Amino acid sequence: MLLQLHVKNLAIIDEVEVDFTEGLNILTGETGAGKSVILGSIHLALGAKADKDSIRDGAEYALVELVFQVENEEQKKKIEALDLPVEEDGVVILQRKISPTRSVFKVCGETVSASVLKELAPILLDIYGQHDYQSLLQDKKHLDILDSFGDKTLAEQKALLKEEYAKYLDLKKAYDTPEMSPEQRERELSFARFEVDEIEKAKLVPGELEELESNLRKMENSGKVKEGLVRVLQLLKEEDSSCENSLNRALREMSHLSALDDDMAEMEERMTEVDSLLRDLSRDLNFALEADDFDEREFVRVRERVDLINHLQIKYGKSIEQILNYAEERKAYIYRLENAVEESERIGKELADKEALLEEYAKALRKLRQAEAVKLEKEIVEALHDLNFMQAEFEVSFEDAEQVGANGKDKVVFMISTNPGEKLRPLSAVASGGELSRIMLAIKTISAKRDDINTLIFDEIDSGISGKTAWKVSEKLGILAKSHQVICITHLPQIAAMADSHYCIEKSEQNGKTVTNITPMNEDGALNEVARLLGGEVITDAVLENARELKIQAQNTKNG
């Protein structure tokens, strides 16, 4: 659920903060008051493209914050799968700061990329505007809607087919590789054998480079280490003011003190231990200094080995593991070239088997889709009737694609008739803008029962409708808001009357600048706003009474 929207220095917004509630949240306001900016700010927070012109004149940056309360465990798992934090209380805070040169995205204080935000967005909410309604005209969208309606079995079958199709593409790529001439094949063989031979002669061992480089650094720095040891020993014991001489003098003095005071004996004992440790350290340092372990031949060997591995990394991979993997790939390539005819026959057979398997999987997927289509048709017809398509008919039409793809072999087209006596035709050939928004609402009402998304945002849901149809849309939004948080921007009083929470978007002038504000409406304020939508500029007693009746009717609908 979207708890809060905070916007600062964006377009005509100076700073606004809105606390949304459960149920149906309605936003209304005069044309040009800034409703599109509010919706746009949510898009920006979720990774939409922004430029410096979106920053309010005179401001250094723009800021948008969204605060979500995530209670659904499936949503939490999906967010955590993106390696994103979720607060202990389920709060997820999205923030975007837009400056003239860059944008910074954060999730719960951690900086993330725009691509991560775009993956996160559909987990948290769905936004439906004119572009989304128009997407219903695309046949590919119909297949996606049908599959999202399907159960776990359909999803598993679709994933299985997609996995096998990826293997099929790999085989087809290998099979379609142009046949080489004997001369070209011999050149390829010669070069591949040279590469494999060069790698195998090196006898590479994973992890050896790190050890070699460590030993090389040690040998390169051995001279400096010995110089340092000489100086350390001088400071410890060879100078008059050395640690060892000073400690000896202190120990003799402490010996006199312990004879005078028994309490000093324990300190003398500790000082004696320090003296012993210091002598041991000096002895070990002397051993290290006297040890002549630098081997010129070993130094040359290690350096040449490191150079060889670095050379191979430049040619074949960034690590020893990658080099060895490359060698295995080249060996497989050599095998294919040496056995070109047999290999081609083998791949051809595998390809034919894979094509047969894909056909089988596609048929199984078609059966599952057809079964789900029957249920979808029934539910959409019922939902369309609720939205004043009283004689509407709906059908999911199946056609064969030219060949099996990652989604099977189905071309799905939604067929609809919105008036009695009209034959079913493709949705793209029938629906107007207002009809599309209602059809999308019908589909969303159905799919909302199955998905984990709690927050739905509708913009222009009232496009091209009025009267009884507007009331039907209002009722459907009210039903949807019983199980989901719905945020809706509207111009229609029928929809506004159904609000559980009502916000008014207003534009005013402050200090010579245009400013947009969002105000939560109390009961009287919401009544007046519905009256404004009903009656225009002058709100008469009759208009107010009409608005009151509309609110009562909406309340009775919600209670019923």
C-alpha positions as CSV (number, residue, x, y, z in Angstrom):
1,M,0.0,0.0,0.0
2,L,1.2,3.5,-0.9
3,L,1.3,5.4,2.5
4,Q,2.8,8.7,1.4
5,L,3.9,10.8,-1.5
6,H,6.3,13.6,-1.0
7,V,7.2,16.0,-3.9
8,K,9.6,19.0,-3.7
9,N,10.7,21.5,-6.4
10,L,9.0,19.6,-9.3
11,A,7.5,21.6,-12.2
12,I,4.8,23.8,-10.6
13,I,5.0,22.0,-7.2
14,D,7.0,23.8,-4.5
15,E,6.5,21.1,-1.9
16,V,3.6,18.8,-1.2
17,E,3.1,15.8,1.1
18,V,0.1,13.5,0.7
19,D,-0.9,10.6,3.1
20,F,-2.9,8.1,1.3
21,T,-5.3,5.6,2.9
22,E,-6.8,2.2,2.3
23,G,-9.8,1.9,0.0
24,L,-10.6,4.4,-2.8
25,N,-8.4,7.5,-2.9
26,I,-9.9,10.1,-5.3
27,L,-8.0,13.1,-6.7
28,T,-9.9,15.9,-8.3
29,G,-9.2,19.5,-9.4
30,E,-9.6,22.1,-12.1
31,T,-8.1,21.4,-15.5
32,G,-4.4,22.5,-15.4
33,A,-4.2,22.4,-11.6
34,G,-1.4,19.9,-11.7
35,K,-3.0,16.4,-11.7
36,S,-0.7,15.2,-14.4
37,V,2.3,16.4,-12.4
38,I,1.2,14.4,-9.4
39,L,0.9,11.2,-11.4
40,G,4.1,12.1,-13.3
41,S,6.0,12.4,-10.0
42,I,5.1,8.8,-9.1
43,H,6.3,7.7,-12.5
44,L,9.6,9.6,-11.9
45,A,10.1,7.9,-8.5
46,L,9.7,4.6,-10.2
47,G,12.4,5.2,-12.8
48,A,10.8,7.1,-15.6
49,K,13.0,9.4,-17.8
50,A,13.5,12.9,-16.4
51,D,15.4,16.0,-17.5
52,K,16.6,19.2,-15.9
53,D,13.5,21.0,-17.2
54,S,11.4,19.1,-14.6
55,I,13.2,21.0,-11.8
56,R,11.2,24.0,-10.5
57,D,12.6,27.3,-11.7
58,G,15.1,28.7,-9.2
59,A,15.6,25.3,-7.4
60,E,18.8,23.3,-7.4
61,Y,17.1,19.9,-7.5
62,A,13.8,18.1,-7.5
63,L,12.9,15.4,-5.0
64,V,10.2,12.7,-5.1
65,E,9.6,10.1,-2.3
66,L,7.2,7.2,-2.1
67,V,6.6,5.4,1.2
68,F,5.1,1.9,0.9
69,Q,3.8,-0.5,3.5
70,V,4.5,-4.1,2.2
71,E,2.6,-6.8,4.1
72,N,2.2,-9.5,1.5
73,E,4.9,-12.1,2.0
74,E,5.2,-12.8,-1.8
75,Q,5.9,-9.2,-2.4
76,K,8.6,-9.2,0.3
77,K,10.2,-12.3,-1.3
78,K,10.2,-10.6,-4.7
79,I,11.8,-7.4,-3.3
80,E,14.4,-9.4,-1.4
81,A,15.2,-11.4,-4.6
82,L,16.3,-8.1,-6.1
83,D,18.7,-7.7,-3.2
84,L,16.8,-4.7,-1.9
85,P,16.2,-3.9,1.8
86,V,12.8,-4.0,3.5
87,E,12.4,-2.5,6.9
88,E,11.4,-4.7,9.8
89,D,7.9,-3.2,9.8
90,G,7.5,-3.8,6.1
91,V,8.1,-0.2,5.1
92,V,9.9,0.5,1.7
93,I,11.0,4.0,0.9
94,L,11.7,5.0,-2.7
95,Q,13.5,8.3,-3.3
96,R,14.7,10.1,-6.4
97,K,16.7,13.3,-6.4
98,I,16.9,15.0,-9.8
99,S,19.7,17.5,-10.3
100,P,20.6,19.3,-13.6
101,T,23.4,16.7,-14.4
102,R,22.2,13.4,-12.8
103,S,19.5,11.5,-10.9
104,V,20.1,9.5,-7.7
105,F,17.7,6.6,-6.8
106,K,17.5,5.2,-3.4
107,V,15.6,2.3,-1.8
108,C,15.5,2.5,2.0
109,G,18.6,4.7,1.9
110,E,20.6,2.4,-0.4
111,T,21.6,3.8,-3.8
112,V,20.3,1.7,-6.7
113,S,20.2,2.0,-10.5
114,A,17.1,3.1,-12.6
115,S,16.9,-0.4,-14.0
116,V,16.5,-1.9,-10.5
117,L,13.7,0.6,-9.8
118,K,11.9,-0.5,-13.0
119,E,12.1,-4.1,-11.8
120,L,10.8,-3.0,-8.4
121,A,7.9,-0.9,-9.6
122,P,5.6,-3.7,-10.9
123,I,6.0,-5.5,-7.6
124,L,4.6,-2.5,-5.6
125,L,1.9,-1.1,-7.8
126,D,0.1,-1.0,-11.2
127,I,-0.5,2.3,-13.0
128,Y,-3.1,2.6,-15.7
129,G,-3.3,5.6,-18.0
130,Q,-4.2,6.3,-21.6
131,H,-1.1,4.5,-22.9
132,D,-2.0,1.4,-21.0
133,Y,-5.5,1.4,-22.3
134,Q,-4.2,1.7,-25.8
135,S,-2.0,-1.3,-25.3
136,L,-5.1,-3.4,-25.3
137,L,-5.2,-2.9,-29.1
138,Q,-1.9,-4.9,-29.4
139,D,-2.6,-8.6,-29.9
140,K,0.6,-9.6,-28.0
141,K,-0.9,-7.9,-24.9
142,H,-3.9,-10.3,-25.1
143,L,-1.6,-13.3,-24.8
144,D,0.1,-11.8,-21.8
145,I,-3.3,-11.1,-20.1
146,L,-4.5,-14.6,-20.7
147,D,-1.3,-16.1,-19.3
148,S,-1.4,-13.9,-16.2
149,F,-5.0,-15.1,-15.6
150,G,-3.7,-18.7,-15.7
151,D,-2.8,-20.9,-12.8
152,K,0.5,-22.3,-11.6
153,T,0.3,-25.3,-14.0
154,L,0.1,-23.0,-17.0
155,A,3.0,-20.9,-15.7
156,E,5.2,-24.0,-15.2
157,Q,4.4,-25.3,-18.7
158,K,5.2,-22.0,-20.2
159,A,8.5,-21.8,-18.3
160,L,9.4,-25.4,-19.5
161,L,8.7,-24.5,-23.1
162,K,10.8,-21.3,-22.9
163,E,13.7,-23.3,-21.5
164,E,13.6,-25.9,-24.2
165,Y,13.2,-23.1,-26.9
166,A,16.5,-21.5,-25.7
167,K,18.2,-24.9,-26.2
168,Y,16.6,-25.1,-29.6
169,L,18.0,-21.7,-30.6
170,D,21.6,-22.8,-29.6
171,L,21.3,-26.0,-31.7
172,K,19.9,-24.1,-34.6
173,K,22.7,-21.6,-34.5
174,A,25.3,-24.4,-34.6
175,Y,23.4,-26.2,-37.4
176,D,23.0,-23.0,-39.5
177,T,26.7,-22.2,-39.4
178,P,27.9,-22.0,-43.0
179,E,30.0,-25.0,-44.1
180,M,33.7,-24.3,-44.5
181,S,35.9,-25.2,-47.4
182,P,38.6,-27.8,-46.7
183,E,41.2,-25.1,-46.8
184,Q,39.4,-22.8,-44.4
185,R,38.6,-25.7,-42.1
186,E,42.3,-26.6,-42.0
187,R,43.3,-23.0,-41.1
188,E,40.7,-22.9,-38.4
189,L,41.9,-26.3,-37.0
190,S,45.5,-25.1,-37.1
191,F,44.8,-21.9,-35.2
192,A,42.5,-23.6,-32.6
193,R,45.1,-26.3,-32.0
194,F,47.8,-23.7,-31.5
195,E,45.7,-21.9,-28.9
196,V,44.9,-25.1,-27.0
197,D,48.5,-26.2,-27.1
198,E,49.7,-22.8,-25.8
199,I,47.3,-23.0,-22.9
200,E,48.0,-26.6,-22.1
201,K,51.8,-26.1,-22.2
202,A,51.4,-23.4,-19.5
203,K,50.0,-26.1,-17.1
204,L,47.9,-23.4,-15.4
205,V,46.6,-24.0,-11.8
206,P,43.5,-22.0,-10.6
207,G,44.6,-19.6,-7.9
208,E,48.4,-19.8,-8.6
209,L,48.7,-16.2,-9.9
210,E,47.8,-14.7,-6.6
211,E,50.4,-16.8,-4.8
212,L,53.0,-16.0,-7.5
213,E,52.4,-12.3,-7.4
214,S,52.6,-12.4,-3.6
215,N,56.0,-14.2,-3.7
216,L,57.2,-11.8,-6.5
217,R,56.4,-8.7,-4.4
218,K,58.2,-10.3,-1.4
219,M,61.4,-10.9,-3.5
220,E,61.2,-7.5,-5.1
221,N,61.0,-5.9,-1.7
222,S,63.6,-8.1,0.0
223,G,66.4,-5.5,-0.2
224,K,64.2,-2.8,1.4
225,V,63.1,-5.2,4.1
226,K,66.7,-5.9,5.1
227,E,67.5,-2.2,5.2
228,G,64.5,-1.7,7.5
229,L,65.5,-4.7,9.7
230,V,69.0,-3.1,10.2
231,R,67.4,0.1,11.4
232,V,64.9,-1.7,13.6
233,L,67.7,-3.6,15.3
234,Q,69.6,-0.4,15.9
235,L,66.6,1.2,17.6
236,L,66.1,-2.0,19.7
237,K,69.6,-2.7,20.9
238,E,72.6,-1.1,19.2
239,E,72.2,2.6,20.1
240,D,72.8,4.1,23.6
241,S,69.1,5.1,23.6
242,S,67.9,1.8,22.2
243,C,64.8,0.0,23.7
244,E,67.0,-2.8,25.1
245,N,69.5,-0.5,26.8
246,S,66.7,1.7,28.3
247,L,64.8,-1.4,29.5
248,N,68.0,-2.8,31.2
249,R,68.5,0.4,33.1
250,A,64.8,0.5,34.1
251,L,65.0,-3.1,35.2
252,R,68.0,-2.4,37.5
253,E,66.2,0.6,39.0
254,M,63.1,-1.5,39.5
255,S,65.2,-4.2,41.3
256,H,66.3,-1.6,43.9
257,L,62.6,-0.5,44.3
258,S,61.3,-4.0,44.9
259,A,63.9,-4.4,47.7
260,L,62.4,-1.4,49.3
261,D,58.7,-2.1,48.7
262,D,57.1,-5.6,48.3
263,D,54.4,-4.2,46.1
264,M,57.0,-3.4,43.4
265,A,58.0,-7.1,43.0
266,E,55.0,-7.9,40.8
267,M,55.9,-5.0,38.5
268,E,59.5,-6.1,38.4
269,E,58.4,-9.6,37.4
270,R,56.3,-8.1,34.5
271,M,59.2,-5.9,33.4
272,T,61.5,-9.0,33.4
273,E,59.0,-10.8,31.1
274,V,59.0,-7.8,28.7
275,D,62.9,-7.9,28.7
276,S,62.8,-11.6,27.8
277,L,60.3,-11.0,25.0
278,L,62.4,-8.1,23.7
279,R,65.5,-10.3,23.6
280,D,63.6,-13.1,21.8
281,L,62.4,-10.5,19.3
282,S,65.9,-9.2,18.7
283,R,67.2,-12.7,18.2
284,D,64.5,-13.5,15.6
285,L,65.2,-10.2,13.8
286,N,68.9,-11.1,13.6
287,F,68.0,-14.5,12.2
288,A,65.8,-12.8,9.5
289,L,68.5,-10.3,8.7
290,E,71.3,-13.0,8.4
291,A,69.2,-15.3,6.3
292,D,70.1,-14.9,2.7
293,D,67.1,-16.5,1.1
294,F,67.0,-14.4,-2.1
295,D,67.4,-16.7,-5.1
296,E,68.1,-14.9,-8.3
297,R,67.0,-17.8,-10.5
298,E,63.8,-18.3,-8.5
299,F,63.1,-14.6,-8.9
300,V,63.5,-14.8,-12.7
301,R,61.4,-17.9,-12.8
302,V,58.5,-16.4,-10.8
303,R,58.6,-13.2,-12.8
304,E,58.5,-15.0,-16.2
305,R,55.7,-17.2,-14.9
306,V,53.6,-14.1,-13.9
307,D,54.4,-12.5,-17.3
308,L,53.2,-15.7,-19.1
309,I,49.9,-15.9,-17.2
310,N,49.3,-12.1,-17.8
311,H,50.0,-12.7,-21.5
312,L,47.5,-15.6,-21.6
313,Q,44.9,-13.5,-19.8
314,I,45.2,-10.8,-22.4
315,K,44.5,-13.3,-25.1
316,Y,42.1,-15.8,-23.6
317,G,40.4,-14.6,-20.5
318,K,40.6,-12.3,-17.4
319,S,41.3,-15.2,-15.0
320,I,42.9,-18.6,-15.1
321,E,39.5,-20.2,-14.8
322,Q,38.3,-18.3,-17.9
323,I,41.5,-19.3,-19.8
324,L,40.9,-23.0,-19.0
325,N,37.2,-22.7,-19.9
326,Y,38.3,-21.1,-23.2
327,A,40.6,-24.1,-23.9
328,E,37.7,-26.5,-23.3
329,E,35.5,-24.5,-25.7
330,R,38.3,-24.6,-28.4
331,K,38.7,-28.4,-27.9
332,A,35.0,-28.8,-28.5
333,Y,35.3,-26.6,-31.6
334,I,38.3,-28.8,-32.8
335,Y,36.2,-31.9,-32.3
336,R,33.3,-30.4,-34.4
337,L,35.7,-29.4,-37.2
338,E,37.4,-32.8,-37.2
339,N,34.0,-34.5,-37.3
340,A,32.1,-32.0,-39.4
341,V,29.9,-34.4,-41.3
342,E,29.1,-36.6,-38.3
343,E,28.6,-33.5,-36.1
344,S,26.2,-31.9,-38.6
345,E,24.2,-35.1,-38.8
346,R,24.1,-35.3,-34.9
347,I,23.0,-31.7,-34.5
348,G,20.4,-32.1,-37.3
349,K,18.9,-35.1,-35.5
350,E,18.9,-33.3,-32.1
351,L,17.3,-30.3,-33.8
352,A,14.5,-32.4,-35.3
353,D,13.9,-34.1,-31.9
354,K,13.8,-30.7,-30.2
355,E,11.3,-29.3,-32.8
356,A,9.1,-32.3,-32.1
357,L,9.4,-31.7,-28.4
358,L,8.5,-28.0,-28.8
359,E,5.4,-28.9,-30.8
360,E,4.4,-31.3,-28.1
361,Y,4.9,-28.7,-25.4
362,A,3.1,-26.0,-27.4
363,K,0.1,-28.3,-27.8
364,A,0.0,-28.9,-24.0
365,L,0.3,-25.1,-23.4
366,R,-2.6,-24.5,-25.9
367,K,-4.9,-26.9,-24.0
368,L,-4.1,-25.1,-20.7
369,R,-4.7,-21.7,-22.3
370,Q,-8.0,-22.8,-23.9
371,A,-9.2,-24.0,-20.5
372,E,-8.3,-20.7,-18.9
373,A,-9.8,-18.8,-21.8
374,V,-13.2,-20.3,-21.1
375,K,-13.1,-19.0,-17.5
376,L,-11.7,-15.6,-18.6
377,E,-14.5,-15.1,-21.2
378,K,-17.2,-15.8,-18.6
379,E,-15.6,-13.4,-16.0
380,I,-15.0,-10.6,-18.5
381,V,-18.5,-10.8,-19.8
382,E,-19.9,-10.5,-16.2
383,A,-17.5,-7.6,-15.5
384,L,-18.5,-5.8,-18.8
385,H,-22.1,-6.1,-17.9
386,D,-21.4,-4.5,-14.6
387,L,-19.7,-1.6,-16.5
388,N,-22.9,-1.0,-18.6
389,F,-21.9,-3.1,-21.6
390,M,-25.3,-4.8,-21.1
391,Q,-25.3,-6.9,-24.3
392,A,-21.6,-7.4,-24.6
393,E,-20.1,-10.6,-25.9
394,F,-16.4,-11.6,-25.5
395,E,-14.4,-14.4,-26.9
396,V,-10.7,-15.4,-26.8
397,S,-9.7,-16.5,-30.4
398,F,-6.8,-18.8,-31.0
399,E,-4.8,-19.0,-34.2
400,D,-1.5,-20.9,-35.0
401,A,1.6,-18.8,-35.3
402,E,4.0,-19.7,-38.2
403,Q,6.3,-21.6,-35.9
404,V,6.8,-22.4,-32.2
405,G,8.4,-19.5,-30.2
406,A,9.4,-18.9,-26.6
407,N,5.6,-18.4,-25.8
408,G,4.4,-21.4,-27.8
409,K,2.6,-21.4,-31.1
410,D,-0.5,-19.4,-30.1
411,K,-1.7,-16.1,-31.5
412,V,-4.4,-14.9,-29.2
413,V,-6.9,-12.1,-30.2
414,F,-9.6,-10.7,-27.9
415,M,-12.9,-10.6,-29.9
416,I,-15.8,-8.4,-28.7
417,S,-19.2,-7.2,-29.6
418,T,-20.5,-4.3,-27.5
419,N,-23.9,-3.9,-29.1
420,P,-26.8,-6.4,-29.8
421,G,-26.7,-7.9,-33.3
422,E,-23.1,-7.0,-34.0
423,K,-20.8,-9.9,-34.8
424,L,-17.7,-10.5,-32.7
425,R,-14.7,-8.5,-34.1
426,P,-11.1,-7.9,-32.9
427,L,-10.9,-5.5,-30.0
428,S,-8.7,-3.2,-32.1
429,A,-11.5,-2.8,-34.7
430,V,-14.3,-2.0,-32.2
431,A,-13.4,-0.2,-29.0
432,S,-13.2,3.5,-28.6
433,G,-11.1,5.3,-26.0
434,G,-13.8,5.3,-23.4
435,E,-14.6,1.7,-24.0
436,L,-11.0,0.7,-23.7
437,S,-10.7,2.2,-20.3
438,R,-13.7,0.3,-19.1
439,I,-12.5,-3.0,-20.7
440,M,-9.1,-2.5,-18.9
441,L,-10.9,-1.9,-15.6
442,A,-12.9,-5.1,-16.2
443,I,-9.7,-7.1,-16.8
444,K,-7.9,-5.5,-13.8
445,T,-10.8,-6.3,-11.6
446,I,-10.5,-9.9,-12.5
447,S,-6.7,-10.2,-12.4
448,A,-6.6,-8.3,-9.1
449,K,-8.0,-11.4,-7.4
450,R,-5.0,-13.3,-8.4
451,D,-1.9,-11.0,-8.1
452,D,0.0,-9.8,-5.1
453,I,-0.1,-6.1,-6.0
454,N,-2.1,-4.1,-3.5
455,T,-2.0,-0.6,-5.0
456,L,-3.7,0.3,-8.3
457,I,-3.6,3.8,-9.9
458,F,-6.1,4.8,-12.6
459,D,-5.8,7.9,-14.7
460,E,-8.3,8.9,-17.4
461,I,-10.5,6.0,-16.3
462,D,-13.5,8.3,-16.9
463,S,-12.4,9.2,-20.5
464,G,-15.4,9.3,-22.8
465,I,-18.1,8.2,-20.3
466,S,-20.9,9.9,-18.4
467,G,-24.3,9.3,-16.8
468,K,-25.2,5.7,-16.0
469,T,-21.9,4.4,-17.4
470,A,-20.0,6.7,-15.1
471,W,-21.9,5.4,-12.1
472,K,-21.2,1.8,-13.2
473,V,-17.5,2.5,-13.4
474,S,-17.7,4.2,-9.9
475,E,-19.4,1.0,-8.5
476,K,-16.7,-1.2,-10.0
477,L,-13.9,1.0,-8.5
478,G,-15.7,0.8,-5.1
479,I,-15.8,-3.0,-5.3
480,L,-12.1,-3.1,-6.3
481,A,-11.2,-0.8,-3.4
482,K,-12.6,-3.3,-0.9
483,S,-9.6,-5.6,-1.5
484,H,-7.1,-3.1,-2.9
485,Q,-5.8,0.4,-2.4
486,V,-7.1,2.4,-5.4
487,I,-5.9,5.8,-6.4
488,C,-7.9,7.5,-9.1
489,I,-7.7,10.9,-10.8
490,T,-11.1,11.8,-12.1
491,H,-13.4,14.6,-13.4
492,L,-16.7,12.9,-12.8
493,P,-18.9,13.5,-9.8
494,Q,-20.2,9.9,-9.8
495,I,-16.7,8.5,-9.3
496,A,-15.7,11.2,-6.8
497,A,-18.7,10.5,-4.7
498,M,-17.5,6.9,-4.1
499,A,-14.3,8.1,-2.4
500,D,-13.1,6.8,0.9
501,S,-10.5,9.6,0.9
502,H,-10.8,12.7,-1.3
503,Y,-8.0,15.1,-2.2
504,C,-8.3,18.3,-4.0
505,I,-5.5,19.5,-6.3
506,E,-5.4,23.3,-6.6
507,K,-3.2,25.8,-8.3
508,S,-2.5,29.2,-6.8
509,E,0.0,32.1,-6.9
510,Q,2.6,32.6,-4.2
511,N,5.3,35.3,-4.3
512,G,4.7,35.7,-8.0
513,K,5.0,32.0,-8.8
514,T,2.4,29.3,-9.7
515,V,2.2,26.6,-7.0
516,T,0.2,23.4,-6.9
517,N,-1.1,22.0,-3.6
518,I,-3.0,18.9,-2.6
519,T,-5.5,19.2,0.3
520,P,-7.2,16.2,2.0
521,M,-10.9,17.0,2.1
522,N,-13.1,16.6,5.2
523,E,-16.7,15.5,4.7
524,D,-18.0,19.0,3.9
525,G,-15.1,19.7,1.6
526,A,-15.6,16.5,-0.3
527,L,-19.3,17.3,-0.6
528,N,-18.5,20.8,-2.0
529,E,-16.0,19.3,-4.5
530,V,-18.6,16.8,-5.8
531,A,-21.0,19.7,-6.1
532,R,-18.4,21.7,-8.1
533,L,-18.0,18.7,-10.5
534,L,-21.8,18.6,-10.8
535,G,-22.6,22.2,-11.2
536,G,-19.6,24.2,-12.4
537,E,-18.5,27.6,-11.0
538,V,-21.6,28.5,-9.0
539,I,-22.7,26.0,-6.3
540,T,-26.3,26.4,-5.6
541,D,-28.4,24.7,-2.8
542,A,-29.9,22.4,-5.5
543,V,-26.5,21.3,-6.7
544,L,-25.4,20.7,-3.1
545,E,-28.4,18.6,-2.5
546,N,-27.8,16.7,-5.6
547,A,-24.2,16.1,-4.5
548,R,-25.4,15.0,-1.1
549,E,-27.8,12.5,-2.7
550,L,-25.0,11.2,-4.9
551,K,-22.7,10.7,-1.8
552,I,-25.5,8.9,0.1
553,Q,-26.1,6.6,-3.0
554,A,-22.4,5.8,-3.1
555,Q,-22.3,5.0,0.6
556,N,-25.3,2.7,0.3
557,T,-23.6,1.0,-2.7
558,K,-20.4,0.4,-0.6
559,N,-22.3,-0.8,2.4
560,G,-24.5,-3.1,0.3
